[in-house]
Amino acid sequence: MTEQSFVQRRSQVWSEFAVLVTGSRRRLTKGSIQFLRSFREITQDLNTAKANSFAPAIIDRLNTLVNEGNQILYGQRDWSVKTPIHFLLKTFPQKVRSNWKGILSVSLLFYGLMLFFGLLCFRFPGIAEELVPAYKLAQYENMYDPESSHFLQPRDVSGDADMFGFYIYNNISIAFRTFAGGIFAGFGSLLILCINAAMLGIIEGHLIYTGYAKTFISFVIAHSAFELTSVIFSAYSGMLLGYRFFVTNGLSRGASIKKAGRDALPIIAGSALMLFIAAVIEAFWSSRHMLPFTLRIGAGIGVWLLVLSYFLFAGREYAKGKNNEHSV
């Protein structure tokens, strides 16, 4: 049996099964007999494709369909208090690590642009005024000026609770726009990420040049670990979904999106939680300018180390156990 004849003979069954598993629950219920019969056949097709060393694209397509079938047949749907704990300690960090190449690429782009524009505006301060309106720069200077009445708090905001509401709205809106931009084949998320990175770099370089480095760095260092990381995750998730909408790798469009969603949605959900934590830190800790500078810097470094350690090590024992199960 040749690879071409195998695909021609079986592709219709695969397409029909993909429609079932990505469709509505009502359609799946009506086609339950067809689902069970096709699932057995596709499982055998996967074994055949592997045994004959067919193209990786074919094996990947069949493997995805088999995984979809397994999820429907054996997936755990009951919610318990263990569900969010499992997500936080295992699912979220594992999804981030499994997509580390893409996330690392987005991180390098984001921090690279931010550093470039920061150094540029610090070395040539006039550039900041060409890129950002003067009144905006004045607002930022006013916020980080220790003598200002709006020192370390936005205008028209008073009290920690108000600041928390302001920051959570601002953070969520930025992350949502970044993620939603992925609808344009992923380029929207990329563009918004680059704009935010450039803007942060410009403001950072300008504030350091104008002499507010101490107040600026001590304010942002703690909450930025959660906030900037979540923005990067949101951009990556949007780009992944947008890319998989157009590049299906032999799957139906619905199956391709669903496959990408298994990686992107846990990451974007975790990002929302990180933005909430960032808003809490920003409202109730970062603005505490009366605390010693060294304490605030040390705490900020500790937060960054905590976030990095979480994504590097959380859930590793579980992942190892799963791999051992598959190897038996």
Number of C-alpha atoms within 10 A of each C-alpha: 6 8 13 9 10 14 15 9 9 13 13 11 14 21 14 14 25 25 16 21 20 19 13 10 11 10 13 18 12 11 13 13 11 15 19 14 11 18 21 12 16 21 17 14 21 21 15 14 20 14 9 12 12 17 11 11 12 21 18 16 20 23 17 19 25 23 13 20 23 12 13 13 11 8 10 8 8 6 8 8 7 9 11 12 11 12 17 18 17 19 21 23 21 24 18 21 17 11 15 13 11 16 20 15 12 20 20 12 17 24 18 16 22 24 19 16 24 27 19 18 24 22 13 13 18 12 15 22 15 9 12 13 10 11 10 12 17 10 14 20 20 19 21 22 19 14 9 11 11 18 18 22 19 16 13 9 14 11 10 16 13 13 22 20 14 16 21 19 14 13 20 20 12 16 27 17 18 27 30 21 23 26 17 17 19 25 17 21 29 23 15 20 28 20 15 17 24 22 19 19 26 28 22 23 25 29 25 18 17 12 13 18 16 13 20 19 19 22 23 18 21 24 23 19 22 23 24 21 18 25 29 28 27 32 32 29 30 30 28 23 27 24 20 22 22 14 15 17 13 13 22 19 18 17 24 23 22 20 19 19 18 11 20 25 18 20 23 25 15 20 25 23 15 22 27 19 15 24 27 20 19 26 23 14 17 23 19 14 15 7 11 10 15 10 11 22 18 13 16 22 14 15 18 18 12 13 14 14 11 15 19 14 14 19 19 16 11 14 14 10 11 11 11 10 9 7 7 5
